[in-house]
């Protein structure tokens, strides 16, 4: 017998008043120039582009755009610093600089968090509690390795690779800069880093800190620009290693470009993770995990749990709980401390998400969206889920990179493993069960770089991260994260 | 499978429950929303004195305080109830006459519950006859931990019957049940056996109400409502002495159960010193400065 569904009323008389984080204490350089050889300098041709706040479409700053000539300057500066200073420095000294960067990030955590939310649209709660502390943690972690490489690679000599060209995405701008810079510096490489063009500001704030740390000029150079700037960096003959995080499409282009040049490369690309919920899982906590898996950072997460598989006998209950939970998500001003879901990073990304939601409906999926009101200005998308979809639906196959969850059910373990692996991606996955044996068996059989058990989207500097198949190659984080930046002799 | 029997499991993941608590408790409640919350908290308080040395005089003072929280500040609401030991019920009933404030009495050999069922039922009937509007019973934790769930369940049902018209709050004493799995199971048993409210603790065992225990009990209430349509109340007791924590619990209630539970009909705080801290915050919101505790009566 089916019981009647009772509804809860979350539209309560008691509402939370706005709790805005102050922006008084932040300082953004206007214009924001390129950081080359320890100095902030305009581009060779003096071109600037605007970076805007996606929550209200207002301009925040003009940012210098690096042309080919600027890339060349940056690489030359990095080469010089590598040859003359950084590769020769005692590892303990290198470590000191990296520790100093970590401490300064902590000291100025609030400023970083506010700028990250302003420039990228993510809720202040996440930038404050996740992005910034984790960024500092990465520098601390790799600072510790700087003088202990002989323990990371026993019996071998770890030599730096040289000049690393690093290109990072817009979803975790500061954190990705930390992921890239920390291991490169710890192993004795110098760097030219290119942040994403929609989110350059926290990386440039990091440049200020690097300057304040007295890091020798040219060890870290940060240049801004779009695809052309990135391409110039990838194609530059004097770059020894490319580290890229971003789309699979660009990743493939990079692979084609560097093949035969002798450049080392690591790619951290897209994902379409399976989050698998068994009937013996702790349901209420699993629902939190599903929410965190797909709606964290507006779903702009390469390892997001965007494909949910629920065991058939609990599906109705789980989906009803999930919908109810989505009603309590607060969508709005990223600077409000109570905001759960912020703004979509850019117009382009919003259009892409809308396109997929449209495709999902046209292909016959049943849609549910949080009944939230969205601000008029800026780029916003309500948390969305689809049921009645299958492995053949495009919204199940392709990476949407937004707050859109596709739900399927399964009956047996073999079935769900088959479906979880039936994707060109393999970055992450999740399993929810009370049974330890199931966790071990599934994490061996699912081809993904990270499997979370009874949790999701948890990161730690000591844990390697990276993908199988079209999700990329190479690992970042942990001892493994040192590998791409050393030549072992 | 019986109709109405839940088809899902009831394992609780402690780490994730705690994580959810942290998220809920990080809500920033400021300005107007804080004032509304503080006033709501006041209306939800069961002002409590449960000491072996309680005197009639102390109970009378407490009752007066319940209806006159801080007369210097107009428009403050009254608390929901006062909570006392059985011999004090007639005293409290008389003192609260005409105030609309309920009298709650602990019963069933509070706090241990270590006596015969007959004695417990007798005690319940006595306090109800003396005018108690609400009865706070304790479950037999020994039997529960022995796995005698039916026994525990039957006992609650019998106490419920003995309560007659009086509202029954069932104290789980989560500090002795230890695990969240146990808390969840005990909550389910108590609600099915007829509890009108489920309550965390006696206040005599440490830890008393903890945030993750309260969350798990609220989630149990949510599932019970979904299955039966019955709205069961919740009462954290012990350890809630600060306004900030009480407001954080309101956030938890709001985002777990919604509108209907943001009322003294379905949510109470069992506390002795909470009221004064809340009043102090309310006065501060109005005047902009904190006053010394000496300006707030300690009854």
Interface residues (C-beta under 8 A of the other chain):
Chain A: X1 X3 X4 X5 X6 X8 X9 X10 X11 X12 X13 X14 X15 X16 X17 X18 X19 X125 X129 X279 X280 X281 X282 X283 X284 X285 X286 X288 X289 X313 X314 X317 X318 X328 X337 X338 X434 X454 X455
Chain B: X3 X4 X6 X7 X8 X9 X11 X12 X13 X15 X16 X17 X19 X20 X26 X27 X28 X29 X30 X31 X32 X33 X34 X36 X37 X40 X219 X222 X225 X226 X227 X229 X250 X254 X255 X257 X258 X259 X260 X262
